[in-house]
């Protein structure tokens, strides 16, 4: 292509299986995993699916419906707390599963609670979490627990997604220390040198520490409220 040529869309690849609403949503999730959710358009999705854009509108009304379906598909991937276990164990299972799902779909975190048309998996997820919490907590404490656990879980996922790759962290931390006078910022230097740069340190390990801190705090608050 020379300097005067107009950029062209990638050629549409031929789709071998019939297009369905489920295939549209699955394709949108795949594409968002590659490029993020903001750049996702109907045209790009059509190219990804190997169809023309109008074919998508036979199965979904608009991009909002696609986004709703994508969020519901992500909720469907999160393991629900099993029946018959205590609420703390159930919340650990759900939190670790959600963290793994958010790592696969980092674009999803900002959308999870923003959609106003929740799908069946979303509703089932929230109901199962509340069922688990209500097995050991009052209604008021269950509401507190749901909000606080999700604030920690979603916030950690956002922070973790924004960090450089784990294997690059030691080099970045070492360069950071070299970039400022240690005597001017002694506590930052101490944290970086004596903690972040020590053998075996992984930022991801803070997840379990923080989760247990949240669960311990909720359990203590529940005891106080019932005392």
C-alpha positions in Angstrom: 0.0 0.0 0.0 1.4 3.4 -0.9 1.0 6.7 1.0 -2.2 7.6 -0.8 -4.0 4.4 -0.4 -6.9 4.3 2.1 -6.7 1.7 4.9 -9.0 -1.2 4.4 -10.8 -3.5 6.8 -9.4 -7.0 7.2 -11.1 -9.5 4.8 -14.1 -11.3 6.3 -13.3 -15.0 6.8 -15.9 -17.5 5.9 -17.9 -18.8 8.9 -18.4 -22.6 8.9 -21.1 -22.9 11.6 -24.4 -21.1 11.9 -24.5 -17.8 13.7 -26.5 -17.7 16.9 -27.0 -15.2 19.7 -24.7 -17.3 21.9 -22.0 -17.3 19.2 -22.2 -13.5 18.9 -21.7 -13.1 22.6 -18.9 -15.7 22.7 -17.2 -14.0 19.8 -17.5 -10.6 21.5 -15.9 -11.9 24.7 -13.0 -13.4 22.6 -12.5 -10.1 20.8 -12.6 -8.0 23.9 -9.9 -10.3 25.4 -7.8 -9.4 22.5 -8.4 -5.6 22.0 -10.4 -4.5 25.1 -14.1 -3.5 25.3 -13.9 0.2 24.3 -12.5 -0.5 20.7 -15.0 -3.2 20.1 -17.5 -2.3 17.4 -20.1 -4.3 15.5 -17.9 -4.1 12.3 -14.9 -5.5 14.1 -17.0 -8.2 15.7 -18.5 -9.2 12.4 -15.0 -9.5 10.9 -13.9 -11.6 13.9 -16.9 -13.9 13.5 -16.5 -14.1 9.7 -19.9 -12.5 8.8 -21.2 -9.2 7.5 -22.3 -6.7 10.1 -25.9 -6.9 9.3 -25.9 -10.6 10.1 -25.2 -9.8 13.8 -28.3 -7.6 13.9 -30.4 -10.7 13.2 -29.4 -12.0 16.6 -28.8 -9.0 18.9 -30.4 -5.5 18.8 -27.4 -3.4 19.4 -24.0 -3.1 21.2 -25.7 -2.6 24.6 -27.3 -6.0 24.3 -23.9 -7.5 23.4 -22.3 -5.9 26.4 -25.1 -7.2 28.7 -24.5 -10.7 27.2 -20.8 -10.4 27.7 -21.1 -9.5 31.4 -23.5 -12.4 31.9 -21.1 -14.7 30.2 -18.3 -13.6 32.5 -20.5 -14.1 35.6 -21.3 -17.6 34.3 -17.6 -18.5 34.5 -17.3 -17.6 38.2 -17.7 -20.6 40.5 -20.6 -20.3 42.9 -20.3 -21.0 46.6 -21.4 -24.7 47.0 -24.4 -25.5 49.2 -23.8 -26.7 52.7 -20.5 -24.9 53.5 -19.8 -22.0 55.9 -20.0 -18.5 54.5 -16.3 -17.8 54.9 -15.3 -20.9 52.9 -17.9 -20.1 50.3 -16.6 -16.5 49.9 -13.0 -17.8 49.5 -14.1 -20.2 46.7 -16.0 -17.4 44.9 -13.3 -14.8 45.4 -10.4 -17.0 44.0 -12.6 -18.1 41.1 -13.6 -14.5 40.3 -9.9 -13.4 40.5 -9.0 -16.0 37.9 -11.9 -15.1 35.6 -11.0 -11.4 35.8 -7.4 -12.2 34.9 -8.7 -13.9 31.7 -11.1 -11.0 31.0 -9.5 -7.8 32.5 -11.9 -5.6 30.5 -14.9 -7.1 32.4 -14.2 -5.7 35.9 -15.4 -2.2 35.1 -18.6 -3.5 33.5 -19.7 -6.1 36.0 -21.9 -3.9 38.1 -22.6 -1.2 35.5 -25.2 -3.0 33.4 -28.9 -2.4 34.1 -30.3 -5.5 32.4 -28.8 -8.4 34.3 -28.9 -11.8 32.6 -29.7 -15.2 34.2 -26.1 -16.0 35.1 -25.7 -12.6 36.8 -28.9 -13.1 38.8 -28.0 -16.6 39.8 -24.5 -15.5 40.9 -25.8 -12.8 43.1 -28.5 -15.0 44.6 -26.0 -17.8 45.4 -23.6 -15.3 47.0 -26.4 -14.0 49.2 -27.6 -17.5 50.0 -24.1 -18.4 51.2 -23.7 -15.2 53.3 -27.2 -15.6 54.8 -26.2 -19.1 56.0 -24.2 -17.4 58.8 -24.9 -13.7 58.8 -27.9 -11.5 59.4 -29.5 -9.7 56.4 -27.8 -6.5 57.4 -24.4 -8.1 57.8 -24.8 -10.0 54.6 -25.4 -6.7 52.8 -22.3 -5.3 54.3 -20.3 -8.4 53.5 -21.4 -8.4 49.8 -20.4 -4.8 49.4 -17.1 -4.9 51.2 -15.9 -8.2 49.7 -16.7 -7.0 46.2 -15.0 -3.7 46.8 -11.8 -5.6 47.8 -12.1 -8.2 45.0 -12.8 -5.7 42.2 -10.3 -3.2 43.4 -7.6 -5.8 43.6 -8.4 -7.1 40.1 -8.1 -3.6 38.7 -4.8 -3.0 40.5 -3.4 -6.4 39.5 -4.3 -5.9 35.8 -2.6 -2.5 35.7 0.7 -3.8 37.1 3.6 -4.9 34.8 4.1 -8.6 34.4 5.2 -10.4 37.6 8.5 -11.4 36.1 9.4 -7.8 35.3 8.7 -6.4 38.7 12.2 -6.9 40.3 13.9 -5.1 37.5 11.3 -2.3 37.6 11.5 -2.0 41.4 15.3 -1.9 41.3 15.2 0.8 38.7 12.7 2.8 40.8 15.1 2.9 43.7 17.9 4.1 41.5 15.7 6.9 40.2 15.4 8.9 43.5 17.6 9.8 46.4 17.1 7.2 49.1 17.7 9.7 52.0 14.8 11.9 50.7 12.3 9.0 50.5 13.6 6.5 53.2 10.4 4.6 53.7 9.8 4.0 50.0 13.4 2.9 49.6 13.0 0.5 52.6 9.8 -1.0 51.3 11.3 -1.5 47.9 14.7 -2.9 48.9 13.8 -4.8 52.1 10.4 -6.1 51.0 9.5 -5.9 47.3 13.0 -7.0 46.1 13.4 -9.9 48.5 13.4 -13.5 47.1 10.0 -14.9 46.7 8.0 -11.7 46.9 4.9 -11.6 44.7 2.4 -8.8 44.8 -0.3 -11.4 44.0 0.2 -13.0 47.4 -1.3 -9.9 49.0 -4.7 -11.1 47.7 -5.0 -13.9 50.3 -3.8 -11.6 53.1 -6.3 -8.9 52.2 -9.2 -11.4 51.7 -8.6 -12.9 55.1 -8.4 -9.5 56.7 -11.8 -8.6 55.2 -13.4 -11.9 56.3 -11.9 -11.6 59.8 -13.3 -8.1 60.1 -16.7 -9.1 58.9 -16.8 -12.1 61.3 -15.8 -9.8 64.2 -18.5 -7.2 63.2 -21.1 -10.0 63.0 -20.2 -11.2 66.5 -20.5 -7.7 67.9 -23.8 -7.0 66.2 -25.3 -10.2 67.7 -23.8 -9.8 71.1 
